[in-house]
Amino acid sequence: MSRSTFSVLFYVNRGKEKNGVVPVMGRITINGTQCQFSCKHSIPQAMWDVKGNCAKGRIKEALQ
């Protein structure tokens, strides 16, 4: 029986930045096969925590 791997990563697509707002994207990887999707949310680029892969702050956009 082989072990399977599974990971979920959230990131912002800086290439689609408009007026300082960037879309939040997601990536699921299972056994090396990737699937990317849009989370249908956008946040100000300054609110994105690169190390934590999440929005920082306590305002409405960050909590969603």
PDB file with one MODEL, atoms N, CA, C and O in Angstrom:
MODEL        1
ATOM      1  N   MET A   1       0.848  -1.176   0.000  1.00  0.00           N
ATOM      2  CA  MET A   1       0.000   0.000   0.000  1.00  0.00           C
ATOM      3  C   MET A   1       0.895   1.241   0.000  1.00  0.00           C
ATOM      4  O   MET A   1       1.754   1.385   0.870  1.00  0.00           O
ATOM      5  N   SER A   2       0.699   2.131  -0.965  1.00  0.00           N
ATOM      6  CA  SER A   2       1.526   3.334  -1.037  1.00  0.00           C
ATOM      7  C   SER A   2       0.831   4.484  -0.320  1.00  0.00           C
ATOM      8  O   SER A   2      -0.393   4.512  -0.184  1.00  0.00           O
ATOM      9  N   ARG A   3       1.631   5.415   0.125  1.00  0.00           N
ATOM     10  CA  ARG A   3       1.097   6.593   0.813  1.00  0.00           C
ATOM     11  C   ARG A   3       0.710   7.648  -0.204  1.00  0.00           C
ATOM     12  O   ARG A   3       1.396   7.829  -1.211  1.00  0.00           O
ATOM     13  N   SER A   4      -0.383   8.342   0.055  1.00  0.00           N
ATOM     14  CA  SER A   4      -0.770   9.445  -0.818  1.00  0.00           C
ATOM     15  C   SER A   4      -0.418  10.760  -0.141  1.00  0.00           C
ATOM     16  O   SER A   4      -0.345  10.851   1.084  1.00  0.00           O
ATOM     17  N   THR A   5      -0.203  11.771  -0.965  1.00  0.00           N
ATOM     18  CA  THR A   5       0.095  13.098  -0.438  1.00  0.00           C
ATOM     19  C   THR A   5      -1.035  14.041  -0.828  1.00  0.00           C
ATOM     20  O   THR A   5      -1.652  13.898  -1.884  1.00  0.00           O
ATOM     21  N   PHE A   6      -1.290  14.995   0.038  1.00  0.00           N
ATOM     22  CA  PHE A   6      -2.370  15.952  -0.171  1.00  0.00           C
ATOM     23  C   PHE A   6      -1.938  17.291   0.411  1.00  0.00           C
ATOM     24  O   PHE A   6      -1.471  17.348   1.548  1.00  0.00           O
ATOM     25  N   SER A   7      -2.088  18.363  -0.351  1.00  0.00           N
ATOM     26  CA  SER A   7      -1.783  19.690   0.189  1.00  0.00           C
ATOM     27  C   SER A   7      -2.707  20.730  -0.435  1.00  0.00           C
ATOM     28  O   SER A   7      -3.159  20.584  -1.571  1.00  0.00           O
ATOM     29  N   VAL A   8      -2.974  21.780   0.333  1.00  0.00           N
ATOM     30  CA  VAL A   8      -3.808  22.892  -0.106  1.00  0.00           C
ATOM     31  C   VAL A   8      -3.006  24.165   0.099  1.00  0.00           C
ATOM     32  O   VAL A   8      -2.426  24.372   1.165  1.00  0.00           O
ATOM     33  N   LEU A   9      -2.970  25.021  -0.917  1.00  0.00           N
ATOM     34  CA  LEU A   9      -2.213  26.265  -0.864  1.00  0.00           C
ATOM     35  C   LEU A   9      -3.091  27.398  -1.380  1.00  0.00           C
ATOM     36  O   LEU A   9      -3.750  27.261  -2.411  1.00  0.00           O
ATOM     37  N   PHE A  10      -3.099  28.513  -0.663  1.00  0.00           N
ATOM     38  CA  PHE A  10      -3.790  29.712  -1.119  1.00  0.00           C
ATOM     39  C   PHE A  10      -2.748  30.757  -1.470  1.00  0.00           C
ATOM     40  O   PHE A  10      -1.728  30.872  -0.790  1.00  0.00           O
ATOM     41  N   TYR A  11      -2.995  31.522  -2.529  1.00  0.00           N
ATOM     42  CA  TYR A  11      -2.059  32.548  -2.963  1.00  0.00           C
ATOM     43  C   TYR A  11      -2.819  33.632  -3.705  1.00  0.00           C
ATOM     44  O   TYR A  11      -3.989  33.458  -4.048  1.00  0.00           O
ATOM     45  N   VAL A  12      -2.148  34.758  -3.955  1.00  0.00           N
ATOM     46  CA  VAL A  12      -2.767  35.830  -4.730  1.00  0.00           C
ATOM     47  C   VAL A  12      -2.122  35.875  -6.106  1.00  0.00           C
ATOM     48  O   VAL A  12      -0.928  35.612  -6.252  1.00  0.00           O
ATOM     49  N   ASN A  13      -2.918  36.211  -7.113  1.00  0.00           N
ATOM     50  CA  ASN A  13      -2.437  36.293  -8.484  1.00  0.00           C
ATOM     51  C   ASN A  13      -2.039  37.750  -8.749  1.00  0.00           C
ATOM     52  O   ASN A  13      -2.867  38.567  -9.153  1.00  0.00           O
ATOM     53  N   ARG A  14      -0.778  38.057  -8.518  1.00  0.00           N
ATOM     54  CA  ARG A  14      -0.297  39.438  -8.665  1.00  0.00           C
ATOM     55  C   ARG A  14      -0.330  39.917 -10.109  1.00  0.00           C
ATOM     56  O   ARG A  14      -0.292  41.122 -10.356  1.00  0.00           O
ATOM     57  N   GLY A  15      -0.399  39.016 -11.050  1.00  0.00           N
ATOM     58  CA  GLY A  15      -0.468  39.382 -12.461  1.00  0.00           C
ATOM     59  C   GLY A  15      -1.807  39.997 -12.852  1.00  0.00           C
ATOM     60  O   GLY A  15      -1.908  40.655 -13.887  1.00  0.00           O
ATOM     61  N   LYS A  16      -2.827  39.788 -12.036  1.00  0.00           N
ATOM     62  CA  LYS A  16      -4.159  40.328 -12.335  1.00  0.00           C
ATOM     63  C   LYS A  16      -4.527  41.452 -11.374  1.00  0.00           C
ATOM     64  O   LYS A  16      -5.707  41.690 -11.119  1.00  0.00           O
ATOM     65  N   GLU A  17      -3.531  42.138 -10.845  1.00  0.00           N
ATOM     66  CA  GLU A  17      -3.749  43.236  -9.900  1.00  0.00           C
ATOM     67  C   GLU A  17      -4.389  44.426 -10.586  1.00  0.00           C
ATOM     68  O   GLU A  17      -3.942  44.841 -11.656  1.00  0.00           O
ATOM     69  N   LYS A  18      -5.437  44.984  -9.980  1.00  0.00           N
ATOM     70  CA  LYS A  18      -6.100  46.184 -10.481  1.00  0.00           C
ATOM     71  C   LYS A  18      -6.325  47.124  -9.306  1.00  0.00           C
ATOM     72  O   LYS A  18      -7.009  46.776  -8.344  1.00  0.00           O
ATOM     73  N   ASN A  19      -5.749  48.309  -9.389  1.00  0.00           N
ATOM     74  CA  ASN A  19      -5.905  49.329  -8.350  1.00  0.00           C
ATOM     75  C   ASN A  19      -5.499  48.822  -6.966  1.00  0.00           C
ATOM     76  O   ASN A  19      -6.131  49.174  -5.970  1.00  0.00           O
ATOM     77  N   GLY A  20      -4.456  48.003  -6.893  1.00  0.00           N
ATOM     78  CA  GLY A  20      -3.959  47.499  -5.617  1.00  0.00           C
ATOM     79  C   GLY A  20      -4.735  46.314  -5.061  1.00  0.00           C
ATOM     80  O   GLY A  20      -4.438  45.857  -3.957  1.00  0.00           O
ATOM     81  N   VAL A  21      -5.730  45.800  -5.800  1.00  0.00           N
ATOM     82  CA  VAL A  21      -6.549  44.662  -5.356  1.00  0.00           C
ATOM     83  C   VAL A  21      -6.194  43.452  -6.210  1.00  0.00           C
ATOM     84  O   VAL A  21      -6.098  43.549  -7.434  1.00  0.00           O
ATOM     85  N   VAL A  22      -5.998  42.305  -5.549  1.00  0.00           N
ATOM     86  CA  VAL A  22      -5.601  41.078  -6.256  1.00  0.00           C
ATOM     87  C   VAL A  22      -6.585  39.951  -5.933  1.00  0.00           C
ATOM     88  O   VAL A  22      -7.128  39.905  -4.829  1.00  0.00           O
ATOM     89  N   PRO A  23      -6.820  39.033  -6.894  1.00  0.00           N
ATOM     90  CA  PRO A  23      -7.706  37.895  -6.627  1.00  0.00           C
ATOM     91  C   PRO A  23      -6.998  36.808  -5.811  1.00  0.00           C
ATOM     92  O   PRO A  23      -5.797  36.585  -5.965  1.00  0.00           O
ATOM     93  N   VAL A  24      -7.756  36.141  -4.947  1.00  0.00           N
ATOM     94  CA  VAL A  24      -7.229  35.029  -4.149  1.00  0.00           C
ATOM     95  C   VAL A  24      -7.468  33.741  -4.924  1.00  0.00           C
ATOM     96  O   VAL A  24      -8.579  33.479  -5.386  1.00  0.00           O
ATOM     97  N   MET A  25      -6.418  32.943  -5.062  1.00  0.00           N
ATOM     98  CA  MET A  25      -6.464  31.691  -5.804  1.00  0.00           C
ATOM     99  C   MET A  25      -6.168  30.536  -4.846  1.00  0.00           C
ATOM    100  O   MET A  25      -5.641  30.748  -3.754  1.00  0.00           O
ATOM    101  N   GLY A  26      -6.510  29.318  -5.261  1.00  0.00           N
ATOM    102  CA  GLY A  26      -6.214  28.129  -4.480  1.00  0.00           C
ATOM    103  C   GLY A  26      -5.596  27.059  -5.353  1.00  0.00           C
ATOM    104  O   GLY A  26      -5.802  27.023  -6.566  1.00  0.00           O
ATOM    105  N   ARG A  27      -4.834  26.186  -4.712  1.00  0.00           N
ATOM    106  CA  ARG A  27      -4.225  25.061  -5.438  1.00  0.00           C
ATOM    107  C   ARG A  27      -4.295  23.829  -4.537  1.00  0.00           C
ATOM    108  O   ARG A  27      -3.858  23.867  -3.386  1.00  0.00           O
ATOM    109  N   ILE A  28      -4.839  22.751  -5.060  1.00  0.00           N
ATOM    110  CA  ILE A  28      -4.874  21.467  -4.360  1.00  0.00           C
ATOM    111  C   ILE A  28      -3.942  20.522  -5.100  1.00  0.00           C
ATOM    112  O   ILE A  28      -4.006  20.411  -6.324  1.00  0.00           O
ATOM    113  N   THR A  29      -3.075  19.841  -4.356  1.00  0.00           N
ATOM    114  CA  THR A  29      -2.148  18.881  -4.952  1.00  0.00           C
ATOM    115  C   THR A  29      -2.379  17.521  -4.303  1.00  0.00           C
ATOM    116  O   THR A  29      -2.317  17.389  -3.080  1.00  0.00           O
ATOM    117  N   ILE A  30      -2.645  16.510  -5.130  1.00  0.00           N
ATOM    118  CA  ILE A  30      -2.820  15.140  -4.655  1.00  0.00           C
ATOM    119  C   ILE A  30      -1.877  14.257  -5.454  1.00  0.00           C
ATOM    120  O   ILE A  30      -1.997  14.152  -6.674  1.00  0.00           O
ATOM    121  N   ASN A  31      -0.947  13.630  -4.768  1.00  0.00           N
ATOM    122  CA  ASN A  31       0.049  12.751  -5.393  1.00  0.00           C
ATOM    123  C   ASN A  31       0.761  13.426  -6.568  1.00  0.00           C
ATOM    124  O   ASN A  31       1.023  12.786  -7.586  1.00  0.00           O
ATOM    125  N   GLY A  32       1.069  14.695  -6.431  1.00  0.00           N
ATOM    126  CA  GLY A  32       1.804  15.417  -7.469  1.00  0.00           C
ATOM    127  C   GLY A  32       0.933  15.997  -8.575  1.00  0.00           C
ATOM    128  O   GLY A  32       1.449  16.721  -9.426  1.00  0.00           O
ATOM    129  N   THR A  33      -0.359  15.711  -8.596  1.00  0.00           N
ATOM    130  CA  THR A  33      -1.266  16.257  -9.593  1.00  0.00           C
ATOM    131  C   THR A  33      -1.913  17.515  -9.025  1.00  0.00           C
ATOM    132  O   THR A  33      -2.513  17.479  -7.950  1.00  0.00           O
ATOM    133  N   GLN A  34      -1.791  18.632  -9.752  1.00  0.00           N
ATOM    134  CA  GLN A  34      -2.283  19.913  -9.274  1.00  0.00           C
ATOM    135  C   GLN A  34      -3.592  20.312  -9.933  1.00  0.00           C
ATOM    136  O   GLN A  34      -3.852  19.988 -11.091  1.00  0.00           O
ATOM    137  N   CYS A  35      -4.409  21.023  -9.164  1.00  0.00           N
ATOM    138  CA  CYS A  35      -5.645  21.610  -9.662  1.00  0.00           C
ATOM    139  C   CYS A  35      -5.742  23.012  -9.073  1.00  0.00           C
ATOM    140  O   CYS A  35      -5.735  23.170  -7.853  1.00  0.00           O
ATOM    141  N   GLN A  36      -5.832  24.037  -9.928  1.00  0.00           N
ATOM    142  CA  GLN A  36      -5.908  25.421  -9.483  1.00  0.00           C
ATOM    143  C   GLN A  36      -7.314  25.955  -9.683  1.00  0.00           C
ATOM    144  O   GLN A  36      -8.014  25.561 -10.616  1.00  0.00           O
ATOM    145  N   PHE A  37      -7.721  26.860  -8.794  1.00  0.00           N
ATOM    146  CA  PHE A  37      -9.062  27.425  -8.878  1.00  0.00           C
ATOM    147  C   PHE A  37      -9.080  28.823  -8.289  1.00  0.00           C
ATOM    148  O   PHE A  37      -8.204  29.191  -7.506  1.00  0.00           O
ATOM    149  N   SER A  38     -10.085  29.595  -8.671  1.00  0.00           N
ATOM    150  CA  SER A  38     -10.288  30.926  -8.121  1.00  0.00           C
ATOM    151  C   SER A  38     -11.208  30.819  -6.919  1.00  0.00           C
ATOM    152  O   SER A  38     -12.185  30.070  -6.950  1.00  0.00           O
ATOM    153  N   CYS A  39     -10.908  31.557  -5.862  1.00  0.00           N
ATOM    154  CA  CYS A  39     -11.749  31.555  -4.661  1.00  0.00           C
ATOM    155  C   CYS A  39     -12.888  32.562  -4.767  1.00  0.00           C
ATOM    156  O   CYS A  39     -13.718  32.651  -3.862  1.00  0.00           O
ATOM    157  N   LYS A  40     -12.939  33.327  -5.867  1.00  0.00           N
ATOM    158  CA  LYS A  40     -13.977  34.339  -6.100  1.00  0.00           C
ATOM    159  C   LYS A  40     -13.945  35.461  -5.064  1.00  0.00           C
ATOM    160  O   LYS A  40     -14.965  36.093  -4.788  1.00  0.00           O
ATOM    161  N   HIS A  41     -12.757  35.703  -4.491  1.00  0.00           N
ATOM    162  CA  HIS A  41     -12.565  36.805  -3.549  1.00  0.00           C
ATOM    163  C   HIS A  41     -11.358  37.614  -3.985  1.00  0.00           C
ATOM    164  O   HIS A  41     -10.413  37.075  -4.561  1.00  0.00           O
ATOM    165  N   SER A  42     -11.394  38.914  -3.708  1.00  0.00           N
ATOM    166  CA  SER A  42     -10.252  39.786  -3.977  1.00  0.00           C
ATOM    167  C   SER A  42      -9.954  40.580  -2.715  1.00  0.00           C
ATOM    168  O   SER A  42     -10.862  40.938  -1.965  1.00  0.00           O
ATOM    169  N   ILE A  43      -8.667  40.853  -2.486  1.00  0.00           N
ATOM    170  CA  ILE A  43      -8.271  41.628  -1.313  1.00  0.00           C
ATOM    171  C   ILE A  43      -7.193  42.624  -1.720  1.00  0.00           C
ATOM    172  O   ILE A  43      -6.547  42.440  -2.751  1.00  0.00           O
ATOM    173  N   PRO A  44      -6.986  43.678  -0.928  1.00  0.00           N
ATOM    174  CA  PRO A  44      -5.861  44.579  -1.197  1.00  0.00           C
ATOM    175  C   PRO A  44      -4.541  43.815  -1.078  1.00  0.00           C
ATOM    176  O   PRO A  44      -4.366  43.010  -0.164  1.00  0.00           O
ATOM    177  N   GLN A  45      -3.634  44.066  -1.986  1.00  0.00           N
ATOM    178  CA  GLN A  45      -2.365  43.330  -2.027  1.00  0.00           C
ATOM    179  C   GLN A  45      -1.580  43.481  -0.730  1.00  0.00           C
ATOM    180  O   GLN A  45      -0.887  42.548  -0.325  1.00  0.00           O
ATOM    181  N   ALA A  46      -1.672  44.629  -0.071  1.00  0.00           N
ATOM    182  CA  ALA A  46      -0.926  44.865   1.164  1.00  0.00           C
ATOM    183  C   ALA A  46      -1.410  43.987   2.314  1.00  0.00           C
ATOM    184  O   ALA A  46      -0.695  43.815   3.300  1.00  0.00           O
ATOM    185  N   MET A  47      -2.613  43.432   2.199  1.00  0.00           N
ATOM    186  CA  MET A  47      -3.163  42.599   3.279  1.00  0.00           C
ATOM    187  C   MET A  47      -2.731  41.138   3.197  1.00  0.00           C
ATOM    188  O   MET A  47      -3.024  40.372   4.115  1.00  0.00           O
ATOM    189  N   TRP A  48      -2.053  40.728   2.141  1.00  0.00           N
ATOM    190  CA  TRP A  48      -1.707  39.316   1.969  1.00  0.00           C
ATOM    191  C   TRP A  48      -0.430  38.976   2.719  1.00  0.00           C
ATOM    192  O   TRP A  48       0.585  39.652   2.556  1.00  0.00           O
ATOM    193  N   ASP A  49      -0.474  37.928   3.546  1.00  0.00           N
ATOM    194  CA  ASP A  49       0.684  37.429   4.283  1.00  0.00           C
ATOM    195  C   ASP A  49       1.284  36.278   3.476  1.00  0.00           C
ATOM    196  O   ASP A  49       0.704  35.194   3.413  1.00  0.00           O
ATOM    197  N   VAL A  50       2.442  36.512   2.861  1.00  0.00           N
ATOM    198  CA  VAL A  50       3.057  35.519   1.980  1.00  0.00           C
ATOM    199  C   VAL A  50       3.462  34.272   2.756  1.00  0.00           C
ATOM    200  O   VAL A  50       3.228  33.157   2.289  1.00  0.00           O
ATOM    201  N   LYS A  51       4.060  34.437   3.923  1.00  0.00           N
ATOM    202  CA  LYS A  51       4.515  33.277   4.708  1.00  0.00           C
ATOM    203  C   LYS A  51       3.350  32.444   5.228  1.00  0.00           C
ATOM    204  O   LYS A  51       3.435  31.216   5.267  1.00  0.00           O
ATOM    205  N   GLY A  52       2.273  33.095   5.623  1.00  0.00           N
ATOM    206  CA  GLY A  52       1.136  32.372   6.178  1.00  0.00           C
ATOM    207  C   GLY A  52       0.125  31.928   5.147  1.00  0.00           C
ATOM    208  O   GLY A  52      -0.800  31.185   5.473  1.00  0.00           O
ATOM    209  N   ASN A  53       0.282  32.370   3.901  1.00  0.00           N
ATOM    210  CA  ASN A  53      -0.658  32.053   2.813  1.00  0.00           C
ATOM    211  C   ASN A  53      -2.093  32.402   3.183  1.00  0.00           C
ATOM    212  O   ASN A  53      -3.018  31.633   2.921  1.00  0.00           O
ATOM    213  N   CYS A  54      -2.269  33.571   3.796  1.00  0.00           N
ATOM    214  CA  CYS A  54      -3.607  34.011   4.180  1.00  0.00           C
ATOM    215  C   CYS A  54      -3.621  35.531   4.286  1.00  0.00           C
ATOM    216  O   CYS A  54      -2.577  36.181   4.241  1.00  0.00           O
ATOM    217  N   ALA A  55      -4.820  36.084   4.427  1.00  0.00           N
ATOM    218  CA  ALA A  55      -4.959  37.529   4.599  1.00  0.00           C
ATOM    219  C   ALA A  55      -4.652  37.872   6.050  1.00  0.00           C
ATOM    220  O   ALA A  55      -4.972  37.106   6.959  1.00  0.00           O
ATOM    221  N   LYS A  56      -4.033  39.024   6.258  1.00  0.00           N
ATOM    222  CA  LYS A  56      -3.743  39.454   7.624  1.00  0.00           C
ATOM    223  C   LYS A  56      -4.658  40.613   7.993  1.00  0.00           C
ATOM    224  O   LYS A  56      -5.069  41.389   7.130  1.00  0.00           O
ATOM    225  N   GLY A  57      -4.969  40.724   9.259  1.00  0.00           N
ATOM    226  CA  GLY A  57      -5.835  41.799   9.723  1.00  0.00           C
ATOM    227  C   GLY A  57      -7.160  41.270  10.218  1.00  0.00           C
ATOM    228  O   GLY A  57      -7.444  40.077  10.110  1.00  0.00           O
ATOM    229  N   ARG A  58      -7.980  42.168  10.768  1.00  0.00           N
ATOM    230  CA  ARG A  58      -9.257  41.776  11.340  1.00  0.00           C
ATOM    231  C   ARG A  58     -10.437  42.441  10.635  1.00  0.00           C
ATOM    232  O   ARG A  58     -11.555  42.413  11.149  1.00  0.00           O
ATOM    233  N   ILE A  59     -10.204  43.041   9.463  1.00  0.00           N
ATOM    234  CA  ILE A  59     -11.321  43.666   8.764  1.00  0.00           C
ATOM    235  C   ILE A  59     -12.121  42.595   8.016  1.00  0.00           C
ATOM    236  O   ILE A  59     -11.691  41.446   7.915  1.00  0.00           O
ATOM    237  N   LYS A  60     -13.273  42.978   7.501  1.00  0.00           N
ATOM    238  CA  LYS A  60     -14.215  42.040   6.875  1.00  0.00           C
ATOM    239  C   LYS A  60     -13.588  41.208   5.751  1.00  0.00           C
ATOM    240  O   LYS A  60     -13.791  39.996   5.686  1.00  0.00           O
ATOM    241  N   GLU A  61     -12.833  41.856   4.877  1.00  0.00           N
ATOM    242  CA  GLU A  61     -12.228  41.140   3.743  1.00  0.00           C
ATOM    243  C   GLU A  61     -11.245  40.075   4.215  1.00  0.00           C
ATOM    244  O   GLU A  61     -11.182  38.993   3.632  1.00  0.00           O
ATOM    245  N   ALA A  62     -10.481  40.365   5.257  1.00  0.00           N
ATOM    246  CA  ALA A  62      -9.491  39.400   5.755  1.00  0.00           C
ATOM    247  C   ALA A  62     -10.171  38.210   6.421  1.00  0.00           C
ATOM    248  O   ALA A  62      -9.696  37.081   6.296  1.00  0.00           O
ATOM    249  N   LEU A  63     -11.259  38.441   7.117  1.00  0.00           N
ATOM    250  CA  LEU A  63     -11.936  37.355   7.815  1.00  0.00           C
ATOM    251  C   LEU A  63     -12.693  36.444   6.875  1.00  0.00           C
ATOM    252  O   LEU A  63     -12.899  35.272   7.191  1.00  0.00           O
ATOM    253  N   GLN A  64     -13.114  36.949   5.724  1.00  0.00           N
ATOM    254  CA  GLN A  64     -13.821  36.097   4.759  1.00  0.00           C
ATOM    255  C   GLN A  64     -12.854  35.133   4.138  1.00  0.00           C
ATOM    256  O   GLN A  64     -13.245  34.324   3.296  1.00  0.00           O
TER     257      GLN A  64
ENDMDL
END
